[in-house]
Amino acid sequence: MVYTCHRDKNCVINKVTRNRCQYCRLQKCFEVGMSKECKLSSETIYCLSSPKCI
């Protein structure tokens, strides 16, 4: 998947603005150490979103 920035590729990414630019958010993740090989599978997403039972 390829994201593009519609601004100058330097959008402010914080808790409030993080969903405005996927490109800059992904670049910030790489800057802080996320591996480019990391991917969430649909199974992982399901596990993260389902309620936990005790």
Buried (B, 14 or more C-beta within 10 A) or exposed (E): EEEEBEEEEEBEBEEEEBEEBBBBBBBBBEEEEEEEEEEEEEEEEEEEEEEEEE
